């Protein structure tokens, strides 16, 4: 499996469309990128931005964090 294919698989599992509620405004449709280092999500307005965040963080992940993404 090439690195590009592997990353694409992880993107498909960890970049999802969701809704963000800030307590004041109505729900807002956003893209959520899971960050295994913090166990939280980054929120983006576009899919491209969400994927960019995921790819930028990829090289900073430990092997254990990468394994956690697969589950």
C-alpha positions in Angstrom: 0.0 0.0 0.0 1.5 3.4 -1.0 1.7 6.2 1.4 -0.8 8.3 -0.7 -3.3 5.4 -0.7 -2.9 4.9 3.0 -3.4 8.6 3.8 -6.5 8.7 1.5 -8.0 5.8 3.5 -7.4 7.7 6.7 -8.8 10.9 5.2 -12.0 9.0 4.3 -12.4 7.8 7.9 -11.3 10.9 9.7 -12.6 13.9 7.7 -16.3 14.1 8.0 -19.1 16.6 7.4 -20.8 17.5 10.7 -22.6 20.4 12.4 -21.0 22.9 14.8 -23.1 24.6 17.5 -21.5 27.6 19.1 -24.3 28.2 21.6 -25.5 31.5 20.1 -26.0 30.8 16.4 -27.8 28.0 14.7 -26.0 24.8 13.7 -23.5 25.4 11.0 -22.4 22.7 8.5 -18.6 22.2 8.7 -16.0 19.7 8.0 -14.4 18.0 11.0 -10.8 16.7 10.9 -9.9 14.4 13.8 -6.6 15.2 15.6 -5.4 12.0 17.4 -2.8 13.9 19.3 -5.4 16.0 21.1 -8.3 13.6 20.7 -10.4 16.5 19.3 -11.5 17.9 16.0 -10.5 20.8 13.9 -13.4 22.5 12.1 -13.2 23.9 8.6 -15.6 25.5 6.2 -14.4 23.5 3.2 -13.4 19.9 2.5 -10.2 21.0 0.9 -9.2 22.9 4.0 -10.0 19.9 6.3 -7.9 17.6 4.1 -5.1 20.1 4.1 -5.1 20.1 7.9 -5.1 16.3 8.0 -2.2 16.0 5.6 -0.1 18.7 7.3 -0.5 16.9 10.6 0.3 13.4 9.2 4.1 13.7 9.5 3.8 14.8 13.1 2.0 11.7 14.2 3.6 8.8 16.1 3.0 5.3 14.9 0.6 4.7 17.8 -1.5 7.8 16.8 -1.6 6.5 13.2 -2.8 3.1 14.5 -5.5 4.8 16.5 -6.8 6.5 13.3 -7.3 3.1 11.7 -9.7 2.0 14.4 
